Amino acid sequence: MEDVDAWLLELDPDVVLLQEISSGLADGREQLINRRFPYRASQNSAVREFGSLILSRYPILSEESLPDQGNQSQNRVTIDANGRIITIYNVHMPQPLGQSRLPLPHESFFARTILSYDNTVRDEQIRLLLQRIDGEENPVIVAGDFNMSDQTIVYQDMSAVLNDAFREAATGSGRSWPVRILDEISPLIPPLLRVDYIWHSRHFRTVDAFLGPKLGSDHLPLFAELE
């Protein structure tokens, strides 16, 4: 996590959303990170030893773990950003995988993904999230690993309700995954899919957005500046 911490200190964001972080790392951040982001909310998945973590320089007024049908973690917080109350969702949607259609003795990662593709649970979770957002009274930011590409129908459902920060202000494809698996083949191969997003309600405007460097994760980090 040292590379992640260094990147965060360089960017100096107001809020950081992390997914798939172990409880030990969530509890043992470096003192400098703790001073920079004195407020935090973490949630571990019920069936895994890692989950989501929100770091904030603004006070967190409330936090809530969201129910889901998969084995990923989602949480919701409200923060007081200099008197402006903002609701933030940190999400990690289930992978769109089910039973393999063809039993192969030595399935590769890519073969398993193609042969086991099933978006039912993921799409249901995203639509439940949209129902919750529809009832929000405060400005909303939703970010994380959605395990969906921007070519899916459910992406259109999201974009009908929220603005896609990367599409608003960035250039390029926004593809952020996978990183480590492709690096094993060649570090010159870029990520293939766009699965990580920062969404916001119409209360905000995206000033800047970009993908960050490789930091040891299987995803590239995503940054957005909103006003």
C-alpha positions, 0 to 999 in steps of 0.5 A, a space after each residue: 500500500 506504500 505506492 497508494 499512500 504516496 499517490 494519495 498524498 501527492 494528489 491530496 484529495 478530499 475523499 478516498 474510496 477503496 475497495 477490496 482492502 483487508 481489515 488489517 490495512 484498513 485499521 493500520 494506515 500510516 500516521 500521515 494518512 491518518 492525519 490527512 484523512 482523520 475520518 473513516 468508515 470501513 466495512 468488511 464483506 460478511 464472507 471475506 476478510 476484506 471490504 471497502 474503506 472511505 477516508 475523508 478530510 471532512 466529518 462523517 455524519 453517518 455510515 451504513 452498510 448496504 445489503 447485497 446478494 453477492 459477496 462484495 461490500 458496499 457502504 453509504 456515508 454522509 459527510 459535512 463538506 464545509 456545511 454542505 451535506 453530501 451522500 457518498 456510496 462506496 460500491 463493489 458490485 459482484 462479478 457477472 459470473 455464474 456456472 461455466 457453460 462448458 467444463 474445461 479441465 484447464 480454464 484460463 481466466 479469460 475463458 472462465 469469464 467468457 464461458 461463465 458470464 451471467 450479469 443477473 445478480 450484478 444488474 439487480 444490485 445496480 438497479 437496487 442501488 439506483 432505487 436508493 439513490 432516487 430517494 436521496 435528498 442530498 447531493 450524491 457521489 457514487 464510486 467504485 468497482 461496478 464490474 460492468 463495462 460502459 457498453 452494457 444496458 445497465 450502464 445506460 440505466 446508471 447514466 440516465 440518473 447520474 453523470 459519469 465523471 470520466 465521460 464529462 471531463 476526461 479523454 481516452 477509453 477509461 479502461 482500468 482492468 485487468 492490470 496484474 493479469 496482463 502484466 504477467 503476459 506483457 507490461 505493454 498491454 493496456 487494461 481491456 475493460 472499463 469497470 471503475 466509475 465515479 458518478 455524481 448527481 446533477 448538483 456537481 460538475 466534473 472539473 477534471 478526471 483521469 486514471 492514475 498509474 499502476 499501484 500494485 492493484 489489478 485496477 488502475 486508480 480513478 480520480 475526479 475533481 467535482 465542484 
